[in-house]
Amino acid sequence: MTRIDLTGLDVRPAQVWGGVRLVPLVRAEPVPGLRLHREIYGGFGAVDLPDRTTYTSYVPHGFVADWTGAGTDSSSVPGAGRESAAYGTRLGGSAGDEPPSCVPLRRIHRMAKRRRAQDGHIERRLRFLPLHLALEGYLALHFGGPSIVWDEWSRETVRHGLSPRSEAAYAGWSVPGLTEALRIFEVHPGQCGLLLYVADALAAAFVVPHPDDYRLLHPTLVEDLYGELVHQYAYYGGPVPEFTARIRDGAGGIRNLADLRAAAREQERAWTVAHDGLMARDLLETSYAFERVHRMGPFDLHRFLPPFERGGREQHIGELITDRKGRTAYLKTFRLSENQIRKGHLLQRLADCDWHLERTAQALGTSYAEVVRRVRGAGLDSLLNSHVVAQRLRENQEG
């Protein structure tokens, strides 16, 4: 599997609010044997990973995949007595002062974890953290750092790799216009997902197995994380044109309701062809590197990374659940910014060349100085041994 397969999902005409375009995705039949519901966390989370590192982010909720066939919905709210982090910093104070305001900090074990029943048996349910599963995969890209101790890399880089590594993202409620668009959005019968565009650039895709799951999880879109590029497009972009359909009375004319219905359906087909061929082309035609995270009976949970190709094409990371035929039951994507694509491209080239800067420069068809500039431009300047790099640059200039 190298591509996203949306077989069984049909496009419906878009709805527009300012610069936000929402394209419904509907299923003729729900995916049998799989349901999704959410657990509410409502704060920051620290996720303990298998390699003894920690992923920290705003984690408003988790999703629970249920393949028992029961399809029950549940939610839990973290209670008192949990860890918390203070807003801001202050010194001093007497014993009678009120405690500082806090934000709950929830410790979570693993990005995806099977649930256990009270009797100790493993249930057919899997809790995972939507989008964070994909973002952690991007942050872990060549996280170990140089495989060979070259002089150009700092001692901390050789010892600890790219740790700590961070990326910035925006919550959905901070993306201009998105909250209003999701609030007034009309949910279609049979709807199991949507494609979200900002300034007619694809920002995210969201797919679930059942229409009831979508109605339950639709509000979570405003709590999701969105990339810097999406926020900029929403902030600076203008309104986009609404979907319109014009039925002209040509040769033969429209004589009755059956003719009108047929003409309307033809307009819907035309919209679907235009959308699949243009607006979502990069998402569906890109070859991804998939990593299976967990097997869930007849379903598999994956996360994926793009090829990090330069050239201006949009690229997404994400996660999905597929059935045995590779068809998508669940999908959630995060669009990378140009800087994030360049960083991924550079890290892959460095790893392919065993982190040797001269070899990397040859592979990229450029100079040693240009590779150093790209490393610094990607925000990885702290990984370099500045004294050794400066000496090598002087030697190259003198040579």
BELDA-V710024 format. One line per field, one symbol per residue. ss: DSSP state (H for helix, E for strand, - for the rest). burial: 1 if it has 16 or more other C-alpha atoms within 10 Angstrom, else 0. A space follows every 10 residues. Layout:
ss: ???
burial: ???
//
This chain:
ss: --------EE E---EEE--E EEEEEEE--- ----EEEEEE EEEEEEEE-- ---EEEEEEE EEEEEE---- ---------- ---EEE---- ---------- -EEEEEEEE- -EEEEE---- -EEEEEEE-- -HHHHHHHH- ---------- --E-HHHHHH ---------E EHHH---HHH HHHH------ EEEEEEEE-- EEEEEEE--- HHHHHHHHHH HHH-EE-HHH HHHHHH---- ---------- ------HHHH HHHHHHHHHH HHHHHHHHH- HHHHH---EE EEEEEE--EE EEEEE----- -----EEEEE EE-----EEE EEEEE--HHH HHHHHHHHHH HH----HHHH HHHH---HHH HHHHHHH--- HHHE-HHHHH HHHHHHHH-
burial: 0001110011 1111111111 1111111001 1011111110 1111111100 0001111111 1111111000 1000000000 0001000000 0000000000 0001110101 1111100000 0001111111 1111111110 0110110010 0111001100 1110000011 0111111110 1100101001 1111111111 1111111111 1111001100 1111111111 1011100001 0000000000 0001000000 0010001110 1100100001 0110011101 0011010011 1111111100 0001111111 1110011111 1111111101 1111111111 1011111111 1000001110 1100100101 1011100010 000000000
//
